[in-house]
Amino acid sequence: MPAADRAGIAAHAAAAPTRLALVGGTQRWTFGELDARANQAARRLARAGVQSDDIVALAWRNRPEWYEALEGTWRLGAAVVGLPHQSTADELAYFVADSDIRVLLIEGEARARAAGLPFLAFDDYDPSRAAESADALPDSSSRARRRMRSYTSGTTGRPKALVVPSSPDGFAQMIDGGPFLESFGIDGPDEVHLCCAPLYHSQARGFSFFALEAGHTVVVMERFDAEEALRLIERERVTWLSMAPIHFVRILALPPETRARYDLSSIKLVLHAAASCPL
């Protein structure tokens, strides 16, 4: 795939606004819709006080809105850190203090756990985002440095933040998965990626954003269910996906007759990451 075809969401929206970008639950967004929603997200977050070099935390379940908020944050020149949506009050307080988080995007039911923190709940964010202009911010392209932070699992103490290089060249080398995917033959005009894992994990977030940057369609599961994954692969004609060990285990635990029920012939590539392969 030529480098020009990996130019990002705004470029894909300009070149092919009706191309399908995201599928999640009952929602199906084109690149034009995703680009517009990212602009609205940037404006909503700016009204919440987010500026260049700030940090926004995403503690939502998997949903298409994850990507609009991610891209919108980057368009403000701010950084993104993904957090588990089920984080405890103590964990949220730690993350906010450790990363100096400007805005914490949470699920509505997490309000009590986020009390006293600078949070914005999804059921408040979404309607207020929709009320914003979908026009791009005047200088958003010059500020989109696309910085990310990720936390370790905390097996040896408190989780530790890992920071993606903030220089444009450093980030480009990490986010441009085009050459990597091309080496596996994932370079067609109709590639479809299935996101199985929580988006606060760098594996899920990284590979699915590789896909969007390359102009692929991303199908995101709110939570993993083995048979539902097979159903989505068949329905959406998924061509590639990345799985952790538990996903393999749960699919193989299905009865053979259940697995045989679905047409999986569209798959070209299955990547394994996160831990040792159990097979």
C-alpha positions as CSV (number, residue, x, y, z in Angstrom):
1,M,0.0,0.0,0.0
2,P,1.6,3.3,-1.0
3,A,2.4,5.8,1.8
4,A,-0.2,8.2,0.5
5,D,-2.9,5.6,1.2
6,R,-1.8,5.5,4.9
7,A,-2.2,9.2,5.4
8,G,-4.7,9.1,8.3
9,I,-8.4,9.5,9.0
10,A,-8.7,13.0,7.7
11,A,-7.1,12.1,4.4
12,H,-9.3,9.0,4.0
13,A,-12.3,11.1,4.8
14,A,-11.4,13.6,2.1
15,A,-10.6,10.9,-0.5
16,A,-13.3,8.4,0.3
17,P,-15.8,9.9,2.7
18,T,-18.4,7.0,2.3
19,R,-15.9,4.2,2.9
20,L,-16.9,2.2,6.0
21,A,-14.5,3.0,8.9
22,L,-16.0,1.6,12.0
23,V,-18.6,-1.1,13.0
24,G,-19.6,-1.5,16.7
25,G,-22.9,-2.9,17.9
26,T,-25.6,-1.3,15.8
27,Q,-23.3,1.6,14.7
28,R,-21.7,1.8,11.3
29,W,-19.6,4.9,10.6
30,T,-18.0,6.0,7.4
31,F,-14.6,7.8,7.3
32,G,-16.4,11.0,6.7
33,E,-18.5,10.5,9.8
34,L,-15.5,9.5,11.9
35,D,-13.6,12.5,10.8
36,A,-16.5,14.9,11.6
37,R,-17.0,13.2,15.0
38,A,-13.3,13.6,15.8
39,N,-13.6,17.3,15.1
40,Q,-16.6,17.5,17.4
41,A,-14.7,15.5,20.1
42,A,-11.7,17.9,19.8
43,R,-14.0,20.9,20.3
44,R,-15.8,19.3,23.3
45,L,-12.6,18.4,25.0
46,A,-11.2,21.9,24.3
47,R,-14.3,23.3,26.1
48,A,-13.4,21.0,29.0
49,G,-10.0,22.7,29.3
50,V,-7.8,20.3,27.2
51,Q,-4.9,22.1,25.6
52,S,-1.8,21.1,23.7
53,D,0.5,18.9,25.9
54,D,-2.3,17.9,28.3
55,I,-3.2,14.3,28.9
56,V,-6.7,12.8,28.4
57,A,-7.6,9.4,29.9
58,L,-10.1,7.1,28.2
59,A,-11.7,4.7,30.6
60,W,-14.6,3.5,28.4
61,R,-15.7,0.1,27.4
62,N,-14.9,-0.8,23.8
63,R,-17.1,1.3,21.5
64,P,-16.7,3.3,18.2
65,E,-16.6,6.5,20.3
66,W,-13.2,5.4,21.6
67,Y,-11.7,6.2,18.3
68,E,-13.3,9.6,17.9
69,A,-12.1,10.7,21.3
70,L,-8.6,9.3,20.6
71,E,-8.3,11.2,17.3
72,G,-10.0,14.3,18.7
73,T,-7.5,14.4,21.6
74,W,-4.6,14.2,19.1
75,R,-6.0,17.0,17.0
76,L,-5.7,19.2,20.1
77,G,-2.0,18.2,20.4
78,A,-2.8,16.4,23.7
79,A,-1.8,12.9,24.7
80,V,-4.0,9.9,25.3
81,V,-3.8,7.2,28.0
82,G,-6.1,4.2,28.1
83,L,-7.4,2.9,31.4
84,P,-9.6,0.0,32.4
85,H,-13.3,1.1,32.6
86,Q,-13.7,-1.0,35.8
87,S,-10.8,0.8,37.6
88,T,-11.4,1.3,41.3
89,A,-11.6,4.7,43.0
90,D,-8.1,4.3,44.4
91,E,-6.8,3.2,40.9
92,L,-8.4,6.2,39.2
93,A,-7.0,8.6,41.7
94,Y,-3.5,7.1,41.3
95,F,-3.7,7.3,37.5
96,V,-4.9,11.0,37.5
97,A,-2.1,12.0,39.9
98,D,0.6,9.9,38.2
99,S,-0.2,11.2,34.7
100,D,-1.5,14.6,35.6
101,I,-4.6,13.9,33.7
102,R,-6.6,16.9,32.6
103,V,-9.9,15.1,31.7
104,L,-10.9,11.5,32.7
105,L,-13.5,10.1,30.3
106,I,-15.5,7.5,32.2
107,E,-18.6,5.4,32.0
108,G,-21.7,6.8,33.6
109,E,-21.8,4.2,36.4
110,A,-18.2,5.2,37.4
111,R,-19.2,8.6,38.7
112,A,-19.0,7.6,42.3
113,R,-15.6,6.1,41.8
114,A,-14.4,9.3,40.1
115,A,-15.7,11.7,42.7
116,G,-13.3,14.6,43.2
117,L,-11.5,13.9,39.9
118,P,-11.7,15.9,36.7
119,F,-14.1,13.5,34.9
120,L,-16.5,13.7,32.1
121,A,-19.0,10.8,32.0
122,F,-20.0,9.2,28.6
123,D,-23.7,10.0,29.0
124,D,-22.8,13.7,29.4
125,Y,-20.0,13.7,26.8
126,D,-21.9,12.2,23.9
127,P,-24.8,14.6,23.6
128,S,-22.6,17.6,24.3
129,R,-20.1,16.3,21.6
130,A,-22.9,16.0,19.1
131,A,-23.8,19.7,19.7
132,E,-20.3,20.9,18.6
133,S,-19.4,22.0,15.1
134,A,-18.0,19.3,12.9
135,D,-15.6,21.7,11.2
136,A,-11.9,21.1,11.8
137,L,-10.2,23.4,14.3
138,P,-8.1,25.9,12.4
139,D,-4.7,24.6,13.5
140,S,-5.5,21.0,14.4
141,S,-3.2,19.4,11.7
142,S,-0.2,21.3,13.0
143,R,-0.9,20.1,16.6
144,A,-1.7,16.5,15.9
145,R,1.5,14.9,17.4
146,R,-0.3,11.8,18.4
147,R,1.3,11.1,21.8
148,M,0.2,8.1,23.8
149,R,0.8,6.6,27.3
150,S,0.1,3.1,28.3
151,Y,0.3,1.5,31.8
152,T,1.8,-1.8,32.7
153,S,-0.3,-4.4,34.5
154,G,1.3,-3.6,37.9
155,T,2.5,-7.1,38.7
156,T,5.4,-5.7,40.7
157,G,3.6,-2.8,42.4
158,R,1.7,0.2,41.1
159,P,1.2,0.2,37.3
160,K,4.0,2.2,35.5
161,A,3.4,4.5,32.6
162,L,5.1,3.9,29.3
163,V,5.4,6.8,27.0
164,V,5.4,6.7,23.2
165,P,8.0,9.1,21.7
166,S,6.4,12.5,21.1
167,S,8.5,13.6,18.1
168,P,6.7,13.3,14.8
169,D,9.4,10.9,13.4
170,G,9.3,8.7,16.5
171,F,5.6,8.4,16.5
172,A,5.4,7.8,12.8
173,Q,7.7,4.8,13.1
174,M,5.5,3.3,15.8
175,I,2.0,4.1,14.4
176,D,2.7,3.3,10.7
177,G,1.9,-0.3,10.6
178,G,1.5,-0.3,6.8
179,P,4.8,-2.0,5.9
180,F,4.3,-4.5,8.7
181,L,0.8,-5.5,7.4
182,E,2.0,-5.5,3.8
183,S,4.6,-8.1,4.7
184,F,1.7,-10.4,5.5
185,G,-0.3,-9.6,2.4
186,I,-2.7,-7.2,4.1
187,D,-2.7,-4.6,1.4
188,G,-6.0,-4.8,-0.4
189,P,-8.6,-2.1,-0.8
190,D,-11.3,-3.9,1.3
191,E,-9.4,-5.1,4.4
192,V,-11.4,-5.5,7.6
193,H,-9.9,-5.8,11.0
194,L,-11.7,-7.3,14.1
195,C,-10.7,-5.8,17.4
196,C,-11.3,-8.4,20.1
197,A,-9.4,-7.1,23.2
198,P,-10.0,-4.1,25.4
199,L,-8.9,-0.8,23.8
200,Y,-7.0,0.2,26.9
201,H,-4.5,-2.5,26.0
202,S,-1.8,-1.2,23.6
203,Q,-2.2,-4.4,21.5
204,A,-5.9,-3.7,20.6
205,R,-5.5,0.0,20.3
206,G,-2.3,-0.2,18.3
207,F,-3.4,-2.8,15.7
208,S,-6.9,-1.3,15.2
209,F,-5.4,2.2,14.7
210,F,-2.9,0.7,12.2
211,A,-6.0,-0.5,10.4
212,L,-7.8,2.9,10.4
213,E,-4.6,4.7,9.3
214,A,-4.4,2.3,6.4
215,G,-8.1,2.9,5.4
216,H,-9.3,-0.5,6.6
217,T,-12.7,-1.1,8.3
218,V,-12.5,-1.8,12.0
219,V,-15.1,-4.0,13.7
220,V,-14.9,-3.5,17.5
221,M,-16.4,-5.9,20.0
222,E,-17.6,-4.4,23.3
223,R,-16.5,-7.5,25.0
224,F,-15.1,-10.8,23.7
225,D,-17.5,-13.7,23.1
226,A,-16.1,-16.6,21.2
227,E,-19.1,-17.4,19.0
228,E,-19.9,-13.8,18.5
229,A,-16.4,-13.3,17.1
230,L,-17.0,-16.1,14.6
231,R,-20.3,-14.6,13.7
232,L,-18.8,-11.1,13.1
233,I,-15.9,-12.6,11.0
234,E,-18.5,-14.2,8.7
235,R,-20.9,-11.2,8.6
236,E,-18.3,-8.5,8.1
237,R,-15.9,-10.6,6.0
238,V,-13.0,-9.9,8.4
239,T,-9.6,-10.3,6.8
240,W,-7.3,-9.9,9.8
241,L,-7.3,-9.8,13.5
242,S,-5.1,-9.9,16.6
243,M,-5.8,-12.2,19.5
244,A,-4.5,-12.8,23.0
245,P,-4.2,-16.4,24.4
246,I,-7.6,-16.3,26.1
247,H,-9.3,-15.7,22.7
248,F,-7.7,-18.8,21.2
249,V,-8.6,-20.9,24.2
250,R,-12.3,-19.8,24.2
251,I,-12.7,-20.3,20.5
252,L,-11.2,-23.8,20.6
253,A,-13.4,-24.6,23.6
254,L,-16.5,-24.2,21.4
255,P,-18.0,-27.4,20.2
256,P,-16.7,-28.4,16.8
257,E,-20.1,-28.2,15.3
258,T,-20.4,-24.6,16.5
259,R,-17.1,-23.6,14.9
260,A,-18.1,-25.3,11.7
261,R,-21.3,-23.3,11.5
262,Y,-19.4,-20.1,10.4
263,D,-17.7,-19.2,7.1
264,L,-14.2,-18.0,8.1
265,S,-12.7,-18.1,4.6
266,S,-12.2,-14.3,4.4
267,I,-9.4,-14.5,7.0
268,K,-5.9,-13.8,5.7
269,L,-4.0,-13.2,8.9
270,V,-4.4,-13.9,12.7
271,L,-1.7,-12.2,14.8
272,H,-1.0,-13.4,18.4
273,A,0.3,-11.0,21.1
274,A,0.2,-10.2,24.8
275,A,1.5,-13.5,26.2
276,S,2.9,-16.9,25.3
277,C,0.7,-18.8,22.8
278,P,-1.1,-21.7,24.4
279,L,-1.3,-23.8,21.3
